[in-house]
Amino acid sequence: MTHRHPLFARFYARTSLAMERGLATHRRTLLEGLSGRVIEVGAGNGLNFAHYPAAVTGILAVEPEPHLRSLAQANAKRAAAPVEVVDGVADRLPAEDASCDAAVASLVLCSVPDQATALAEMFRVVRPGGQLRFFEHVQAASPGRRRVQKALDATVYPFFGGGCHCARDTATAIERAGFTIDRIDRLGTAQTQVPFPAAPQILGVAVRP
Ligand SMILES: C[S@@+](CC[C@H](N)C(=O)[O-])C[C@H]1O[C@@H](n2cnc3c(N)ncnc32)[C@H](O)[C@@H]1O
């Protein structure tokens, strides 16, 4: 399985650390209250690991990009729970049906080739009653900004962003996959310090019925 984005991976490894000034607090909110076994999809360089609560007993961190995966492996020791970092992609998760208490998707549903397939996989591996925790940048509210985002998605954005898209309606995709959204906060640049077109963000909890 080849999923190399060497330039993007190095760029993200650096900029993501600077972005933590605005994002760390939201990562904590994303993960607070979780317990049991968690699968984190597209874990990147592992910036969520330090924020998992002690009640989490194990984290299966799936990351297809080799450079980011090796950084995630190094960051695994920052977690209170054991972290297993593995190669894999969102559309074929390396976990049994209903084997996880929760799935975590942060800044990854923008990058998967097909949101419906990735979310169907998360639905499959989360047990009934389990949760999907999400923190994702999504399409803008205003039609003008959405037009700009769509133009970027059709041209340079995925190329420079390791497959990232900025005009996705991720909340709708989560519901279409069968999850029920329990809580959703809409954040903007003022809250995250992340500028348009990678703003706004949605942060929330969805449940597998
Ligand atoms: C913007 S980074 C976010 C990393 C991390 N989740 C975070 O919150 O910092 C996007 C991540 O999605 C990963 N990714 C891209 N396509 C993927 C796919 N098809 N399946 C799983 N992960 C993928 C990338 O390798 C990268 O680590």
PDBQT file of the ligand as one rigid body, heavy atoms in Angstrom, charges set to zero:
ROOT
HETATM    1  C1  LIG A 301      -4.190  17.169   8.101  1.00  0.00    +0.000 C 
HETATM    2  S1  LIG A 301      -3.536  15.649   8.569  1.00  0.00    +0.000 S 
HETATM    3  C2  LIG A 301      -4.292  15.422  10.178  1.00  0.00    +0.000 C 
HETATM    4  C3  LIG A 301      -3.534  14.493  11.055  1.00  0.00    +0.000 C 
HETATM    5  C4  LIG A 301      -4.136  14.265  12.436  1.00  0.00    +0.000 C 
HETATM    6  N1  LIG A 301      -5.386  13.551  12.389  1.00  0.00    +0.000 N 
HETATM    7  C5  LIG A 301      -4.293  15.525  13.230  1.00  0.00    +0.000 C 
HETATM    8  O1  LIG A 301      -5.364  15.739  13.800  1.00  0.00    +0.000 OA
HETATM    9  O2  LIG A 301      -3.324  16.300  13.314  1.00  0.00    +0.000 OA
HETATM   10  C6  LIG A 301      -4.444  14.505   7.539  1.00  0.00    +0.000 C 
HETATM   11  C7  LIG A 301      -4.059  13.092   7.809  1.00  0.00    +0.000 C 
HETATM   12  O3  LIG A 301      -4.923  12.213   7.081  1.00  0.00    +0.000 OA
HETATM   13  C8  LIG A 301      -4.128  11.155   6.577  1.00  0.00    +0.000 C 
HETATM   14  N2  LIG A 301      -4.829  10.522   5.463  1.00  0.00    +0.000 N 
HETATM   15  C9  LIG A 301      -4.922  10.954   4.194  1.00  0.00    +0.000 A 
HETATM   16  N3  LIG A 301      -5.628  10.081   3.450  1.00  0.00    +0.000 NA
HETATM   17  C10 LIG A 301      -5.998   9.075   4.282  1.00  0.00    +0.000 A 
HETATM   18  C11 LIG A 301      -6.729   7.872   4.104  1.00  0.00    +0.000 A 
HETATM   19  N4  LIG A 301      -7.239   7.528   2.932  1.00  0.00    +0.000 N 
HETATM   20  N5  LIG A 301      -6.893   7.070   5.175  1.00  0.00    +0.000 NA
HETATM   21  C12 LIG A 301      -6.392   7.417   6.378  1.00  0.00    +0.000 A 
HETATM   22  N6  LIG A 301      -5.691   8.542   6.600  1.00  0.00    +0.000 NA
HETATM   23  C13 LIG A 301      -5.489   9.363   5.565  1.00  0.00    +0.000 A 
HETATM   24  C14 LIG A 301      -2.844  11.838   6.185  1.00  0.00    +0.000 C 
HETATM   25  O4  LIG A 301      -1.783  10.939   5.970  1.00  0.00    +0.000 OA
HETATM   26  C15 LIG A 301      -2.641  12.768   7.367  1.00  0.00    +0.000 C 
HETATM   27  O5  LIG A 301      -1.994  12.129   8.423  1.00  0.00    +0.000 OA
ENDROOT
TORSDOF 0
